[in-house]
Amino acid sequence: MPGDYPQPARATAAPKNIEWRLPRHARSVGRARTLFREQATSWKLPDEVTETVVLLLSELMTNAYRHAKVSPGREIWARCALDDDRILVWVTDANDALPSPRRASLHDESGRGLALVAALADDWRAAPREHGTGKTVCFELRLAQGRSAS
């Protein structure tokens, strides 16, 4: 993704990338989790990294599904890239409104997704799409030293 998004480092081997384009539907959240778990297995990611990415991806996909009030037929795009020491995840939807974490009360049933992203990711950001309608939200998780994927 262009702009201020972190990009995989230029390593001797090309980074591993995968992208999914899913309908803006509640079922796409679970589908994204399943697709990522399958990819994580092939990338041989540590279980704790996989579970953190699955949780954060799920939160971003849920936000895109619930809050992207756009015409039918629009998609949510999810992209994951793995390089030597980190994994990057982008979720793009057709809503121009940029998200910001909010404080959920003890009684709120939602509203904690971005707070989880901010707390668990090593970095995260949101920006308008460079060309077109919508925005992209991105997070990064660094792989622990000596625990990188093969």
C-alpha positions as CSV (number, residue, x, y, z in Angstrom):
1,M,0.0,0.0,0.0
2,P,1.4,3.4,-0.8
3,G,1.6,6.3,1.5
4,D,2.7,6.1,5.2
5,Y,1.9,2.5,5.6
6,P,4.8,0.3,6.8
7,Q,6.0,-1.9,4.0
8,P,7.8,-5.2,4.2
9,A,11.5,-4.7,4.3
10,R,13.6,-5.3,1.2
11,A,15.1,-8.6,2.1
12,T,17.1,-11.0,0.0
13,A,13.9,-13.1,-0.5
14,A,10.6,-11.5,-1.5
15,P,8.1,-11.1,1.3
16,K,5.2,-13.5,1.4
17,N,1.9,-11.8,0.6
18,I,-1.7,-12.8,0.5
19,E,-4.9,-10.8,-0.3
20,W,-8.6,-11.6,0.1
21,R,-11.5,-9.7,-1.3
22,L,-14.6,-10.6,0.6
23,P,-18.2,-9.3,0.5
24,R,-19.2,-6.8,3.1
25,H,-21.2,-9.3,5.1
26,A,-21.0,-10.7,8.6
27,R,-19.9,-14.1,7.4
28,S,-16.7,-12.5,5.9
29,V,-15.3,-11.9,9.4
30,G,-15.2,-15.6,10.1
31,R,-14.0,-16.4,6.6
32,A,-11.1,-14.0,7.1
33,R,-10.1,-15.7,10.3
34,T,-10.2,-19.1,8.7
35,L,-8.2,-18.0,5.6
36,F,-5.6,-16.4,7.8
37,R,-5.2,-19.4,10.0
38,E,-4.6,-21.5,6.9
39,Q,-2.0,-19.1,5.7
40,A,-0.3,-18.9,9.1
41,T,0.1,-22.7,9.0
42,S,1.8,-22.6,5.7
43,W,4.0,-19.7,6.9
44,K,4.7,-21.7,10.1
45,L,3.9,-18.8,12.4
46,P,4.1,-19.3,16.1
47,D,0.7,-20.0,17.6
48,E,0.7,-16.9,19.8
49,V,1.4,-14.7,16.8
50,T,-1.3,-16.4,14.8
51,E,-3.9,-16.0,17.5
52,T,-3.0,-12.3,18.0
53,V,-3.3,-11.6,14.3
54,V,-6.6,-13.6,14.1
55,L,-8.0,-11.5,16.9
56,L,-6.9,-8.1,15.4
57,L,-7.9,-9.1,11.9
58,S,-11.3,-10.1,13.2
59,E,-11.7,-6.7,14.9
60,L,-10.8,-4.7,11.8
61,M,-13.0,-6.9,9.6
62,T,-15.9,-6.5,12.0
63,N,-15.4,-2.7,12.0
64,A,-15.4,-2.7,8.2
65,Y,-18.5,-4.8,8.0
66,R,-20.5,-2.9,10.6
67,H,-19.4,0.7,10.0
68,A,-18.8,0.9,6.2
69,K,-22.3,2.1,5.4
70,V,-22.0,1.9,1.6
71,S,-24.0,0.5,-1.3
72,P,-24.4,-3.2,-1.7
73,G,-21.8,-5.0,-3.6
74,R,-18.8,-3.3,-2.0
75,E,-16.0,-5.5,-0.8
76,I,-13.7,-5.6,2.2
77,W,-10.1,-6.2,1.2
78,A,-7.7,-7.9,3.6
79,R,-4.0,-8.2,2.9
80,C,-1.3,-9.8,4.9
81,A,2.5,-9.7,4.3
82,L,5.2,-11.6,6.1
83,D,8.9,-10.7,6.1
84,D,11.8,-11.7,8.2
85,D,10.8,-10.0,11.4
86,R,7.2,-8.9,11.2
87,I,3.7,-9.5,9.8
88,L,1.7,-6.6,8.4
89,V,-2.1,-6.7,8.0
90,W,-4.2,-4.2,6.0
91,V,-8.0,-4.0,5.9
92,T,-9.6,-1.7,3.3
93,D,-13.3,-0.7,3.1
94,A,-15.3,1.8,1.1
95,N,-16.1,4.2,4.1
96,D,-14.1,7.4,4.1
97,A,-14.5,8.0,7.9
98,L,-11.2,7.3,9.7
99,P,-11.5,5.2,12.9
100,S,-10.3,6.3,16.3
101,P,-10.2,4.3,19.5
102,R,-12.9,5.2,22.0
103,R,-13.4,4.4,25.6
104,A,-16.1,1.8,26.1
105,S,-17.9,1.7,29.4
106,L,-18.2,-1.5,31.4
107,H,-21.7,-1.9,30.1
108,D,-21.0,-1.4,26.4
109,E,-21.2,-4.5,24.3
110,S,-18.9,-3.1,21.6
111,G,-16.4,-0.4,21.0
112,R,-13.2,-2.1,22.2
113,G,-11.9,-3.3,18.8
114,L,-9.4,-0.4,18.0
115,A,-8.4,-0.3,21.7
116,L,-7.4,-4.0,21.3
117,V,-5.5,-3.2,18.1
118,A,-3.7,-0.3,19.8
119,A,-2.8,-2.4,22.8
120,L,-1.7,-5.6,21.1
121,A,-0.1,-4.4,17.8
122,D,3.4,-3.0,17.7
123,D,2.1,-0.3,15.4
124,W,-1.2,0.6,13.7
125,R,-2.6,3.4,11.6
126,A,-5.5,4.4,9.4
127,A,-5.5,6.5,6.2
128,P,-7.7,7.4,3.3
129,R,-7.2,5.3,0.2
130,E,-4.8,7.1,-2.1
131,H,-6.9,6.5,-5.2
132,G,-10.5,6.0,-4.7
133,T,-13.2,5.8,-2.0
134,G,-12.6,4.5,1.4
135,K,-9.8,3.9,3.9
136,T,-7.2,1.4,5.0
137,V,-6.4,0.4,8.5
138,C,-3.1,-1.4,9.0
139,F,-1.4,-3.0,11.9
140,E,2.1,-4.6,12.4
141,L,3.3,-7.3,14.7
142,R,6.9,-8.0,15.1
143,L,8.0,-11.6,15.3
144,A,10.0,-12.5,18.5
145,Q,13.8,-12.9,18.0
146,G,14.6,-16.4,17.1
147,R,10.9,-17.2,16.4
148,S,10.6,-16.0,12.8
149,A,8.6,-17.9,10.4
150,S,10.4,-20.1,7.8
